Amino acid sequence: MQYDLLIKGGQIIDPGWPQYHTLQPADVAIRNGKIAAVAADIPTTQAARVREVSGHIVCPGLIDIHAHTFVNAHDMGAETDRRCAASGVTTLIDAGSAGSATFPGLRQYVANASEVRLRCFVHLSALGLIHLRVGELMNMGYADPEGCARTIADNRDLAIGVKLRFSNNVVPDAAGTEPLRLARQAADMASVPLMVHITDALLPVPQILEFLKPGDVVTHCFHGFAYGIMGPEKKAILKEVWAAQKEGIIFDCAHGRMHFPFPFVRQALDAGFLPDTIATDLTLPSATRGPVFDLPTTMSKLLNLGMGLEDVIRCVTTNPARVIGEAEQIGTLRPGATADVAVLSLEQGEFDFVDTDRNHMIGEKKLIAQLTVKDGRVWYQADRAG
């Protein structure tokens, strides 16, 4: 047979590929774990296996650029693959669960035991997120820029950046900009991006942005606290934010349990400010009890708040692949790329969505993962898919 697997009859969308940047009918053929062809009406006789996905969206495997697998040295752990596969996520980025002292555990107990393509930001704190009742940098002695950079250098297959949570009750008030300086130092030593969590930050966003470079990530950009992308007045997107995004600083809207109030998200979207990446900030409690649940649910919330489908898909495929430096291999359906594919249904009806302040929104659209292909292999298939 010419192909190992044929995904047939779907509507293709790949925002990073001009030929398919909007929904178009086409089939996807896979051979030896790579995308072999994307074209209309590829004969089923040319494939050893066929999955019929008529009426569904076919896009690159989803990339969740901010989630957690190792909070308190376990969290999603062994659940990581099941949660990812059932939500169309083929690449998961752990956003600083581990620091230099705890990273070996993440590698041994999560990375080595998981099928999902895992990448990690290494926390500036040597502890990582080991005990959330006490901020991991409340004692600045735990800041370990040299160890962080060394951990990244020793684990290039897994570690891709530096993470800093720059928030009240995480770093001491008297620390000023020192955590930002040390995180910048670590990122520069390792030549990797820096991701800064800004929810309930101690300083205004413009001061934080002074420490960031193009390719760095501002995460939780839609939190509703005082020092956010609209400043304390919350009347307009700050000019420094517009300028930073234009210069290539990435704004990630990771949902989490306290970073995604619908009124503020709608206000930002209505102002024309779109996130560069959409992520979950998923942990096991938020996956089981909500309000996050999974990446398609987070994508659905933004669809119902006014983002277009192409923009939403771009924020979970093309853009995060670029951020982590793997745009040629993942986040795309171009022939030759890794055969990671997500097949999604766009359901119509009345769906109750909940935000981080327990506000409810009735939406008319909901994305649901129906089929997940990773490295050319069917990894998940819903009962009603094909």
Backbone torsions as a table, in degrees:
resi	resn	phi	psi	omega
1	MET	NA	146.4	-179.1
2	GLN	-72.4	-34.3	-176.6
3	TYR	-126.1	150.6	176.3
4	ASP	-81.8	-37.0	-175.7
5	LEU	-146.5	138.4	176.7
6	LEU	-124.6	121.7	175.0
7	ILE	-98.5	109.8	-163.5
8	LYS	-118.3	139.0	168.7
9	GLY	90.1	4.8	-177.6
10	GLY	-89.1	178.5	174.6
11	GLN	-104.2	111.9	-174.8
12	ILE	-82.3	138.6	169.2
13	ILE	-143.1	126.4	176.9
14	ASP	-140.9	92.5	-173.2
15	PRO	-58.4	-21.7	179.3
16	GLY	-87.6	1.1	-178.1
17	TRP	-120.0	105.3	-173.5
18	PRO	-50.3	-34.6	-178.0
19	GLN	-65.7	-26.1	-176.4
20	TYR	-131.5	34.2	-176.6
21	HIS	-75.2	-13.7	171.4
22	THR	-124.1	165.0	-176.2
23	LEU	-59.2	127.7	177.0
24	GLN	-144.5	142.3	177.6
25	PRO	-68.5	129.7	177.9
26	ALA	-169.4	159.5	176.4
27	ASP	-104.9	155.3	178.4
28	VAL	-120.8	121.0	179.4
29	ALA	-108.0	139.5	-174.2
30	ILE	-125.5	138.7	176.0
31	ARG	-144.4	131.1	176.8
32	ASN	54.0	40.3	175.9
33	GLY	76.8	7.8	-179.7
34	LYS	-123.1	156.2	170.9
35	ILE	-69.5	122.5	-177.3
36	ALA	-100.1	-34.5	-178.6
37	ALA	-161.7	146.2	170.8
38	VAL	-131.1	115.4	-175.3
39	ALA	-162.7	164.8	178.0
40	ALA	-76.5	135.1	169.2
41	ASP	55.3	55.8	171.7
42	ILE	-72.7	128.0	-176.3
43	PRO	-60.7	135.7	178.6
44	THR	-65.5	-23.5	-179.4
45	THR	-67.6	-12.8	-178.7
46	GLN	-89.6	-2.2	-175.0
47	ALA	-122.5	142.6	177.5
48	ALA	-69.8	-34.5	178.9
49	ARG	-134.2	144.8	-179.6
50	VAL	-130.5	136.2	171.3
51	ARG	-119.2	116.5	179.6
52	GLU	-85.2	122.0	-174.6
53	VAL	-128.9	33.3	-178.6
54	SER	-54.1	138.0	178.9
55	GLY	84.4	-0.4	-177.6
56	HIS	-111.7	160.0	175.6
57	ILE	-86.7	133.0	176.5
58	VAL	-116.9	120.9	-177.8
59	CYS	-140.0	171.9	175.4
60	PRO	-58.5	153.7	174.3
61	GLY	-52.1	137.5	-174.4
62	LEU	-72.8	147.0	179.1
63	ILE	-119.0	116.4	176.8
64	ASP	-97.5	106.2	-171.4
65	ILE	-82.0	-3.4	179.8
66	HIS	-149.4	102.4	175.2
67	ALA	-148.5	178.3	-177.8
68	HIS	-137.5	126.2	179.8
69	THR	-109.5	-11.3	-166.7
70	PHE	-139.1	25.7	174.6
71	VAL	-63.2	136.1	-175.8
72	ASN	56.6	27.9	176.4
73	ALA	64.5	22.3	172.7
74	HIS	-153.7	-79.8	-177.5
75	ASP	47.1	-124.2	-175.0
76	MET	-65.4	-35.4	173.5
77	GLY	35.1	-112.2	-177.5
78	ALA	-68.7	-14.1	178.7
79	GLU	-84.4	-8.7	-171.5
80	THR	-56.0	-51.2	-177.5
81	ASP	-62.1	-45.8	-177.7
82	ARG	-61.8	-43.0	-179.3
83	ARG	-65.8	-41.9	-178.1
84	CYS	-68.9	-50.9	-176.2
85	ALA	-56.8	-43.0	-176.3
86	ALA	-75.5	-4.6	179.6
87	SER	-118.8	9.9	178.0
88	GLY	79.6	7.7	-177.4
89	VAL	-89.4	117.0	178.4
90	THR	-105.1	-15.9	176.0
91	THR	-132.0	126.7	-178.6
92	LEU	-122.4	131.9	177.4
93	ILE	-109.1	117.0	175.7
94	ASP	-78.8	123.8	-172.3
95	ALA	-96.9	64.3	169.8
96	GLY	87.8	26.7	176.2
97	SER	-62.2	-32.6	-175.8
98	ALA	-117.6	145.2	170.8
99	GLY	-108.8	-168.8	-174.9
100	SER	-60.0	-32.2	-177.6
101	ALA	-80.9	-22.8	-174.1
102	THR	-113.1	-6.0	-177.0
103	PHE	-59.9	-37.7	178.2
104	PRO	-57.1	-34.0	177.4
105	GLY	-68.1	-40.5	176.7
106	LEU	-60.9	-43.2	179.9
107	ARG	-63.3	-49.0	-174.1
108	GLN	-68.6	-45.0	-169.0
109	TYR	-96.0	-15.5	177.9
110	VAL	-118.0	-61.7	-174.5
111	ALA	-59.4	-48.0	-177.2
112	ASN	-70.8	-16.3	-176.8
113	ALA	-106.2	2.8	-173.6
114	SER	-114.4	150.2	174.8
115	GLU	-91.5	-28.5	-179.9
116	VAL	-58.1	147.9	176.5
117	ARG	-74.7	105.9	-174.6
118	LEU	-102.4	133.4	171.8
119	ARG	-129.7	157.5	-172.3
120	CYS	-139.6	138.5	161.2
121	PHE	-89.1	135.0	-179.8
122	VAL	-95.9	130.3	-176.0
123	HIS	-69.4	143.1	173.9
124	LEU	-60.6	-37.6	175.9
125	SER	-71.5	129.6	178.3
126	ALA	-58.1	-28.2	-177.9
127	LEU	-74.5	-29.0	-168.8
128	GLY	66.7	-151.7	-177.2
129	LEU	-99.0	69.5	-172.1
130	ILE	-94.0	-20.0	-174.4
131	HIS	-159.5	85.3	-167.2
132	LEU	-70.4	-10.0	177.3
133	ARG	-71.0	-18.1	175.3
134	VAL	-124.9	126.2	-179.2
135	GLY	-55.9	134.7	-172.8
136	GLU	-69.2	-11.8	176.2
137	LEU	-124.1	18.5	174.5
138	MET	-63.0	-30.0	168.1
139	ASN	-102.2	106.8	-173.8
140	MET	-66.9	-9.2	175.4
141	GLY	-65.2	-18.8	177.7
142	TYR	-80.5	-10.8	175.1
143	ALA	-65.7	129.4	-172.8
144	ASP	-138.1	71.1	-177.4
145	PRO	-61.3	-40.0	-179.7
146	GLU	-66.7	-44.8	179.0
147	GLY	-66.4	-36.5	177.2
148	CYS	-62.0	-49.8	-180.0
149	ALA	-63.5	-39.4	179.8
150	ARG	-66.4	-40.3	177.9
151	THR	-60.3	-43.4	178.1
152	ILE	-63.7	-45.3	-179.3
153	ALA	-62.0	-33.3	-178.0
154	ASP	-84.8	-7.2	-175.4
155	ASN	-137.1	49.4	-174.1
156	ARG	-63.5	-22.9	178.4
157	ASP	-71.5	-18.8	-172.4
158	LEU	-123.0	-40.7	-174.4
159	ALA	-92.5	127.2	-174.0
160	ILE	-124.5	-5.6	-176.4
161	GLY	-172.6	179.1	179.8
162	VAL	-110.7	140.1	179.0
163	LYS	-118.4	137.9	173.1
164	LEU	-133.7	127.6	168.6
165	ARG	-95.4	110.5	-176.0
166	PHE	-108.2	75.6	-172.0
167	SER	-136.0	159.1	172.2
168	ASN	-56.4	138.0	-179.7
169	ASN	72.1	7.9	172.7
170	VAL	-114.4	-42.0	173.1
171	VAL	-119.9	148.1	-177.8
172	PRO	-69.2	147.3	-179.9
173	ASP	-54.4	-37.4	-175.1
174	ALA	-76.3	-4.9	-175.9
175	ALA	-71.3	-22.0	-179.8
176	GLY	58.9	-131.4	-179.2
177	THR	-94.0	5.1	-176.2
178	GLU	-58.7	-41.7	177.1
179	PRO	-60.6	-38.0	178.0
180	LEU	-66.0	-40.9	179.6
181	ARG	-63.3	-43.3	-178.6
182	LEU	-69.3	-38.0	177.8
183	ALA	-66.1	-40.4	176.3
184	ARG	-61.4	-42.2	179.1
185	GLN	-60.1	-45.9	-179.2
186	ALA	-62.6	-45.4	-179.5
187	ALA	-63.2	-40.7	-179.9
188	ASP	-68.4	-38.4	178.7
189	MET	-63.2	-35.9	-178.3
190	ALA	-93.2	-6.8	-178.2
191	SER	57.2	50.9	-179.6
192	VAL	-134.3	165.8	177.3
193	PRO	-69.8	158.8	175.4
194	LEU	-113.1	131.1	174.6
195	MET	-110.2	125.9	-179.2
196	VAL	-119.3	124.1	175.5
197	HIS	-82.5	123.7	-172.0
198	ILE	-114.4	6.5	179.6
199	THR	-62.5	130.1	-179.7
200	ASP	52.0	43.9	-176.7
201	ALA	-66.7	157.9	-179.5
202	LEU	-82.2	-17.9	-177.7
203	LEU	-130.7	155.0	176.2
204	PRO	-60.0	150.3	-177.9
205	VAL	-54.4	-41.6	179.5
206	PRO	-56.4	-35.3	178.4
207	GLN	-70.6	-35.3	176.8
208	ILE	-66.5	-42.0	-177.9
209	LEU	-61.5	-23.5	179.0
210	GLU	-62.5	-21.9	-178.9
211	PHE	-95.9	-0.5	-174.6
212	LEU	-105.8	155.3	-179.7
213	LYS	-124.5	162.0	174.6
214	PRO	-52.6	134.3	-176.4
215	GLY	97.9	-18.4	174.3
216	ASP	-74.2	164.9	-172.4
217	VAL	-124.7	127.4	167.7
218	VAL	-96.6	114.6	-176.4
219	THR	-106.9	152.8	-172.2
220	HIS	66.9	44.9	-175.3
221	CYS	-69.9	-13.1	-179.2
222	PHE	-105.3	19.7	175.9
223	HIS	-65.8	158.4	-175.3
224	GLY	-104.7	15.0	-178.8
225	PHE	-77.7	176.0	-170.9
226	ALA	-62.0	-49.5	-175.3
227	TYR	-90.7	77.2	-179.6
228	GLY	-121.9	-164.2	-175.0
229	ILE	-72.4	-10.9	174.3
230	MET	-109.3	1.1	-178.1
231	GLY	72.5	178.4	-176.8
232	PRO	-60.3	-30.5	-176.8
233	GLU	-75.1	-27.3	178.8
234	LYS	55.3	42.8	179.9
235	LYS	-104.2	-29.7	-177.8
236	ALA	-158.5	154.7	175.7
237	ILE	-63.8	131.1	-178.4
238	LEU	-61.8	142.4	-178.5
239	LYS	-62.0	-32.0	178.8
240	GLU	-66.7	-31.7	178.3
241	VAL	-69.3	-47.5	176.7
242	TRP	-56.0	-45.2	-177.3
243	ALA	-64.9	-41.0	-179.2
244	ALA	-64.7	-43.6	179.1
245	GLN	-63.4	-40.4	178.3
246	LYS	-62.6	-33.7	-178.7
247	GLU	-79.5	-9.5	176.9
248	GLY	110.1	8.3	171.3
249	ILE	-76.8	134.2	-172.4
250	ILE	-91.0	131.3	176.4
251	PHE	-109.2	114.1	-175.7
252	ASP	-106.6	132.5	-175.5
253	CYS	-99.7	31.6	-177.1
254	ALA	-38.7	124.8	-169.6
255	HIS	-70.9	-66.7	179.0
256	GLY	61.7	-165.2	-175.7
257	ARG	-96.2	-3.0	-178.0
258	MET	-151.5	20.1	-170.8
259	HIS	-124.3	17.5	-170.4
260	PHE	-148.7	69.1	175.9
261	PRO	-82.6	127.0	-176.2
262	PHE	-52.0	-46.3	-176.8
263	PRO	-58.7	-40.8	-179.1
264	PHE	-71.7	-40.6	178.6
265	VAL	-60.1	-45.0	179.2
266	ARG	-62.5	-40.2	179.8
267	GLN	-62.1	-43.4	179.7
268	ALA	-66.0	-44.0	179.1
269	LEU	-64.3	-40.1	179.0
270	ASP	-64.5	-27.1	177.2
271	ALA	-79.4	-2.6	178.8
272	GLY	91.2	6.8	-178.8
273	PHE	-91.4	113.3	178.3
274	LEU	-105.0	140.4	174.7
275	PRO	-67.5	155.5	174.6
276	ASP	-82.8	-32.7	178.4
277	THR	-136.7	149.3	175.6
278	ILE	-114.2	128.4	-178.1
279	ALA	-142.8	169.0	-174.9
280	THR	-96.7	-33.2	-164.0
281	ASP	56.8	39.4	-171.8
282	LEU	-68.5	135.9	166.6
283	THR	-131.8	166.3	-176.2
284	LEU	-60.3	-41.7	177.3
285	PRO	-60.8	-41.3	-179.0
286	SER	-75.4	-19.2	176.2
287	ALA	-79.7	-31.6	-176.8
288	THR	-94.0	-39.6	-176.9
289	ARG	-104.6	-11.3	-177.1
290	GLY	86.4	-179.9	9.6
291	PRO	-88.0	4.6	-173.5
292	VAL	-82.7	-58.1	-179.8
293	PHE	72.4	-62.8	-178.8
294	ASP	-167.9	175.4	-177.8
295	LEU	-67.2	-43.7	177.6
296	PRO	-58.6	-34.0	176.8
297	THR	-66.2	-42.5	177.7
298	THR	-64.0	-42.4	175.6
299	MET	-59.9	-40.6	-179.2
300	SER	-63.8	-38.8	178.1
301	LYS	-59.4	-44.2	-179.5
302	LEU	-69.7	-34.7	173.3
303	LEU	-58.2	-46.5	-177.6
304	ASN	-74.5	-18.1	175.7
305	LEU	-88.8	-3.4	172.1
306	GLY	125.1	-8.4	177.2
307	MET	-73.0	147.6	176.9
308	GLY	-80.4	157.6	-177.8
309	LEU	-60.2	-43.5	-179.6
310	GLU	-59.7	-43.1	179.6
311	ASP	-65.4	-40.9	179.7
312	VAL	-63.0	-46.9	179.7
313	ILE	-63.3	-39.8	178.2
314	ARG	-58.4	-37.7	-176.0
315	CYS	-74.1	-9.1	178.6
316	VAL	-122.6	9.4	179.0
317	THR	-136.1	-82.3	-174.8
318	THR	-56.4	-52.9	-173.6
319	ASN	-66.5	-50.8	179.1
320	PRO	-63.5	-31.5	176.6
321	ALA	-61.6	-39.0	177.2
322	ARG	-66.9	-41.6	-178.0
323	VAL	-59.0	-41.6	-176.8
324	ILE	-91.0	5.8	173.4
325	GLY	75.2	28.5	-178.0
326	GLU	-128.8	31.0	-173.7
327	ALA	-66.0	-21.2	-179.8
328	GLU	-79.5	-19.1	-172.9
329	GLN	-113.6	-33.1	-179.4
330	ILE	-129.1	167.4	-179.1
331	GLY	76.1	15.2	-179.9
332	THR	-150.5	156.9	175.4
333	LEU	-107.4	12.9	179.5
334	ARG	-62.6	140.4	176.4
335	PRO	-53.9	135.1	-177.5
336	GLY	100.8	-20.2	178.9
337	ALA	-76.1	162.7	174.4
338	THR	-58.6	136.4	-175.3
339	ALA	-82.7	70.9	170.4
340	ASP	-103.5	121.9	-174.7
341	VAL	-137.7	137.3	172.7
342	ALA	-115.6	130.7	174.7
343	VAL	-110.7	120.2	-174.1
344	LEU	-120.8	142.2	168.6
345	SER	-98.0	143.8	175.0
346	LEU	-107.9	96.1	-175.6
347	GLU	-79.0	145.6	177.1
348	GLN	-112.9	138.1	179.9
349	GLY	163.5	-147.8	175.6
350	GLU	-122.1	115.1	-174.4
351	PHE	-123.6	133.3	-177.9
352	ASP	-92.6	114.8	176.8
353	PHE	-109.5	145.9	-177.8
354	VAL	-124.2	140.2	179.3
355	ASP	-100.2	-170.1	-174.9
356	THR	-79.2	-8.8	173.8
357	ASP	-104.4	12.4	-179.0
358	ARG	67.9	20.3	170.0
359	ASN	-73.6	143.9	178.8
360	HIS	-107.3	148.3	176.1
361	MET	-138.6	127.1	174.4
362	ILE	-89.8	115.3	-179.5
363	GLY	-106.3	157.7	-178.5
364	GLU	-98.3	-7.9	-174.9
365	LYS	-133.0	142.8	175.9
366	LYS	-147.5	128.6	176.5
367	LEU	-87.7	133.9	179.3
368	ILE	-133.8	130.8	178.6
369	ALA	-71.2	129.9	179.5
370	GLN	-111.5	-30.8	-177.4
371	LEU	-151.8	134.9	176.7
372	THR	-126.8	125.3	176.2
373	VAL	-114.9	125.9	178.0
374	LYS	-124.5	128.2	-178.7
375	ASP	52.3	36.4	175.9
376	GLY	84.0	0.4	-177.0
377	ARG	-112.8	137.4	175.5
378	VAL	-66.8	116.1	-174.5
379	TRP	-100.4	-28.3	-179.8
380	TYR	-154.4	141.4	175.1
381	GLN	-144.8	119.5	176.9
382	ALA	-66.3	157.3	-176.1
383	ASP	-55.7	-35.7	-174.8
384	ARG	-96.8	6.8	-178.6
385	ALA	-88.4	118.9	172.1
386	GLY	50.2	NA	NA
